[in-house]
């Protein structure tokens, strides 16, 4: 399979201008190891993976011997031996910060706690997502969201059409499923991901006494993606105590598998603040929710919810490239029906993003986002992301935007 260059490569390369160590984290199977083995600028780096039992044993018993060669070094799956970070710190300091390291691993608890204490002031942390749509098509990262933060209004134009939205949502962002040669292979890979990582590997991190209840919780979260979720209701659904549900939610967030969006509200505003949960990957969410074929997403209720999850993936893919992390919220009034799916605050600007799975957008479709702009003068612009081919203004300071343009 031909390697598709990843957008985050440029951020990775530039990070060494300010830090001797880069920690690349993200869920399993988003392509971290593939990037580190194939990126052109890393071809002369020394590559070590702790998935190799011999390398792992040496990391545990003779870490200085493992890293004796004085050249830039990649250590993949570093979470398997957190103690190795002490040696990395020693070698960086001994070289007066001239020796470079890339440490990579899944975003689990042991990796997240270790580097921040051991490598304080020495490491830059980058979060890698799965494929964005434009990324997997080989397009540059300068999409419409980037234009907005450069104060460029969306141009009225046509973009890609004849794209099967349901197929992209159902396959999701994991390279193994997104690039699979058939739906059957994609389904097998999604099933393997859920069974071997979401269940087995997570239990290696935290003891889960009733795995079947944990699976029920994941299914409940996937089925309710984009809805406000109350822990008491989740507790009943998965037959677990509220304490355990809270613990499991924290674990899923720590491992970058679940995103917790808070409600956006200015001082004195009567708006919801409780959490909405989304999966990091619409393909995994579909599989967990029992959606086994892309044509099942033709049902409007299903398509709308998982389309929202898919659009959040595109926003997160863009966000992972920014020097400072954008904040992402939702907005929903307690009185009335006005709701905006995503609110992005970044570098002094705020935009609202409404997601519609329809093929056309009219003025009537902008009611919620018009309410949001009227009650929030700090908002820079409103977008309605939809399944059509044109970028065009649909109301004052509100644009209809094809999802393919993000």
Number of C-alpha atoms within 10 A of each C-alpha: 5 4 10 16 15 21 22 20 17 11 14 19 12 10 17 17 8 10 17 22 27 21 22 22 24 22 23 24 18 20 18 23 18 15 17 21 15 13 14 11 12 17 11 10 16 15 15 18 19 19 12 11 10 10 16 21 14 16 23 14 12 14 20 15 10 17 20 9 10 11 14 18 21 23 22 23 23 25 23 18 16 18 16 23 21 14 17 23 20 15 20 18 14 11 11 10 15 16 17 22 24 22 25 24 23 25 21 22 14 15 23 19 11 17 21 15 10 18 18 11 11 17 23 19 18 20 19 25 27 26 24 26 23 19 18 17 10 13 12 10 18 12 14 21 19 15 14 15 16 9 10 11 14 19 14 13 10 14 14 12 13 7 12 10 18 18 16 18 26 32 28 30 28 27 19 20 26 24 17 17 10 10 18 13 14 22 22 13 20 25 17 12 20 18 13 11 16 19 17 14 13 17 14 10 13 12 9 16 10 10 13 13 18 22 17 19 23 25 20 19 24 26 20 18 23 24 14 16 16 11 17 14 12 20 20 13 15 18 16 18 14 15 11 16 21 15 12 18 21 14 18 18 17 16 22 21 20 21 18 18 21 19 22 21 17 10 5 6 11 12 16 18 18 14 19 20 21 26 26 25 26 28 29 28 29 28 21 22 19 13 18 18 16 19 12 15 22 11 9 11 9 15 21 18 22 29 25 22 27 28 25 24 24 23 18 20 25 23 21 18 20 14 10 10 13 18 14 24 20 24 24 20 20 13 9 8 9 15 19 26 22 23 23 18 18 16 10 9 15 20 23 26 23 23 23 22 19 13 11 14 20 11 13 10 17 21 15 21 25 21 14 22 19 11 12 13 10 13 19 18 19 24 24 24 24 23 22 22 21 23 22 17 19 18 17 11 14 23 24 30 31 25 27 23 20 21
